[in-house]
Amino acid sequence: MLHFTRIATAGVLALAALSATGAYARSVEEAKASGTIRIGIQGDNCPWGCINSAGEADGYDAAMGRAFAEHLGVQAEFVPLAVANRIPALTTDKVDVLFATMGMNAERAQAIQFSVPYAANQISVVGPKDADLSTPEKLADYRIGVPRSAAQDTALTALAPEGTNIMRFDDDAATIQALMSGQVDAVGGNQFYITRIEEGAPGKYENKLPLTVLYNGVGTRLGEADWNGAVNGFLTEFMATDDFKGIYNTWMNMDPPQLPAEMEGVPFTIAQ
């Protein structure tokens, strides 16, 4: 069952990558000439990325996207995306780049080009305080919700015993709502799920079982050295500034962490 799931997921990513070969995608210079850059972000996952009550893009990824647009000398146009739509939106040229909480792993690196990492994200199972979720084996006793195709889906599927009831939802908001409504007993979430859950059910839930630490990268299309080079050039320069530290402090409530210089199976640059 788990083997089939991994094959199916890999197939979806491969098809997403192949779909780009038949579509025209504009270059960095063409984006500059247009005066805009189309940036894909998550639409429902603040403090990472969301659309606020005023209808504006908000969160860490939006702040980083605006800084990148300023670096290029263009205006940022944000496109809110559900988790499962992020890679297809990029490979079919709906967006130019993804600042979209993209957890970096070797499987996704077959479908998109990652930049150097620009954020870290602790993924855990979040459940009731009185629930025993202390070991992977205990996962089989609960209904656990995850956003479909998200990093927590991948991590939980790999860790959970065969037969665990993993229920998949369209995005982070739907996953959290499933927990609030009792449709699931626990969820796989990023480091900020607990803050959002606490707002709706104070004192009831906590981070239980750590799944993995993810590093987020900016996504560009495979083979497009101009976009990859532009993003990496921006990040290398910007992440050394106090402005970057200020953005990280504002949205992550911590100083920027030490980020890896390399990751197995995930190239940060396109070989020339």
N, C-alpha and C positions, 0 to 999 in steps of 0.2 A: 504493500500500500504506500509506504513512504517512498520507495524507489520510484513507483509510478508518478507520485506527486512531483518529485524532483525532475523527472523527465518531462512532464507536462509543463512545468514552470520554465525549464530551459527552452522548450519549444516555443513558448509564447515570446520569450525574449529574443530568440533567434528570428522569428517572423517579424518582430518589431524592427529589428536591425535591417533585415532584408527589404522591408517596405520602403526604406529611405532611398534605396538604389534607383527607384523609378521616379522619385520626386525631386524637383529642383529646390535647392536650399541656397539662400543668399549668403554671401561672404561677409566678413567683417567690414570690408570697404563699402560694400553695398548697403549694409546697415548704417554705417556712418553717413553715407550719402543721403539716405532717407531721413536722417535726423532722429531715428528711434531704434531701440532694441526691444524685442519681445522677450520677456523674461517669464518663464513658467515658475510659479510658486504653488505651494499647497494653499487651498482656500479656506481651510477649517482648523488649522493646527498651530495657533499661537501658543507660546511665543516664537515658534519657528517661522511660520508663515500663515497669514490669514487675511481675510477681507473684513475690515472693522465696520462699525455701525454707520460710519460716514461713507461706506462704499469704497474705501481706499485700502490698498495693500499695506499690510502692517507686519511687524515682527522682525526677527533677526534676519531672515532671508531677504525680506523686502529692503531692509537697511543696507545689506551687503549688495543687493542688486542695484540699488540707487547709486551706491558708491562706484560700482563697476560702470554704470551708464555715464556717470560724471567723468570717470577716467577716460572713457571713449569720446566724451564730448557730445553725447546724445541724450535724449529723453528716454526714461524707462517706461515701457508699456507692460503692465503685469497681466498675466493670464492665469487665473486661479484654476487649479487642477486637482482632481481626486487622485489618491495614491496610484490606482491602477492605470490612470491615464497619462502619467508623467512621461514615460518613455515613448509611447506612441505619439504624443504631442510633439516631442522633439524630433523623432525620426521621420515624421510626415510634414515637417516644416511649419507646424502651427506656432512654434516658438523658436527662438534662436539659441537660447541656453536655458538650463534648469538650475535655479537656486531653490531647490524644492525638497530639502531634507533627504537628499539622496544618500542613503547608507552605502558605503563602498564595499563591494565584494566581487570575487572573481566571476561569478555568474553574470552579474549586471555588466561587468567590464567586457563581456562578449557582445553586448547590445549598444553600449554608449561609451564614449571616452570620458574618463574622469580627470579632473584637475588634481592638483595637490590638495590635501585635506584642509578644510577651513573651520571645522567644528567637530566636537565629540558629543556622543549621545549614549547614555546608559539605557539599555533595554532590559526590562524586568517584567515578571508576572505581578500584576496588582490584584490583590484579593482581600476578602474580609479579614479583619484583625484576628478573629478567632479560627480562621481556616488553617489547616495544616498543609502548607505548600512548600515544605522545607526541602524536598528532594524532587528530582525529575519523576521518580516513580509515583509520587503523590498526585501528579498532574492528571492521571487517569481517573481520579475520583471526582473531577469537576468538569463542568462545561466552560470552555475558555474561548473568549472572543478575540479576534484580531482583525485589523484592516487587511483585506485581501491583497496579496502580493507585496505587502510591506515587509520591512526587515524583521519585525517581530513575528510575522507569519513564517518566514523562512527559518528563523532561529527556533521557534517553538516546535515547528514540524520536525526539525532535526533532533530535538531533545526529547520530546514527549514519547512515552511508550506507545506501541501500536494499539489502536483502539481508542485512544484519547479523543474525546468529543471536542474537536476544534471547529468553532463556528466562525465563518468569514463574513465580513461586512464591507460596505463600499468604501468607508473612510474612517478617520479617527472619531469624528463626531458620532457616527452611527454605532461604532464599537462602544464608546463610552455610554451612549444612551441605552444600549443593550444591557450593560451592567446595571445602570440606574433602574431599569424597568424589571430586572430579574430574569431577563431572557438568558443571560449567562451568569456564571458564578464568579468568574475572574476574567481578566483581560491581559493580553500582552501589550505593554505600552512603553513609550519613551519616558525620559526622565521627568517630563512635565505632566504626564497623565495624572499623577496623584494630586497635583494642584487643582486641576480641572475637576477631578472627581470629588475632592474635598469641598468644593463650592456647592455641589449638589447633595452630598451626604457627609456632613462633617463628622469626623471621628470614627467612621465605620471601616475605612479601607486603608491599606498601607502597601508599600513595595514589599514583595515577598521573596520570590526566587529570581536572582539575577540570571539573565540569559546571555547577554554579550554586551561588549562596548563597541559601538559603531563609530566610524569616522565619516563625516559627510564631505562630499566633493561636489563641485559644480559639474553638471553634465553637458557635454557637447556631442556632436555627431561623430561617429567613427571616421577616421581618415581626414578630418577637417583640421589641419594643422594651424590654420589661421585663428580659428576660434579657440582652440586649445592653448595656443601660444599667447593670445590676448588675455585669456582668463588667468593663466599661470603668471604672466607678467604683472597683472594687476594684483593678484593675491600676494605674490612675493614682496611687492613694494608696500601694499596697504597693510598687511599683517604685521609690519614692523613699526607701525605708527600708533600714537596715542588715540587717534580716532577709532582705530580697530578695537583697541582695548576698551574704549568707551562703549562701543556698540555691544561688545561681548558682555561687559558688566551690566549694561542696561537690560539685555534680554535673557542672558543666561544666569545672572546673579552670581557671577564668579569671574575671576581672571581667566584669560585664555589658557587652555591646557597645553602641555607639550604634545605636539602632533607628530605622527611617524614620518620619517624621511622616505620610507618605502613600505609597500605592502605586497605580500605574495599574491601573484595572479592579478594585480591591479596596477597597470602602468599609469603614471601620472602625466606622461608626455608621449607624443607620437614620434616614433623613431624616424629619423630623416634618412 
